[in-house]
């Protein structure tokens, strides 16, 4: 369980480094998006029979980082919409 949380933090941090621009996300949001990305990446990797969802493999890791980058983009767009609606 602790390893899964650490992996989520690493994946979330890597995704934030890869995603251009400044993200207004805290540590908790980075952790949650990294965890969600790792689950999505693990599911896709297990679909290709590279191992189980919670096994560490290179394809799952790469897919997890890609999924986390996409999730950060979605989170940014959702928070941007919320902020624009409040300003009006």
Secondary structure, DSSP 8 states (H G I E B T S, - for coil): -HHHHHHHHHHHHHHHHHS-S-----HHHHHHHHHHHHHHHHHHHHHTTSS-TTS--HHHHHHHHHHHHHHHHHHHHHHHHHHHHHH-
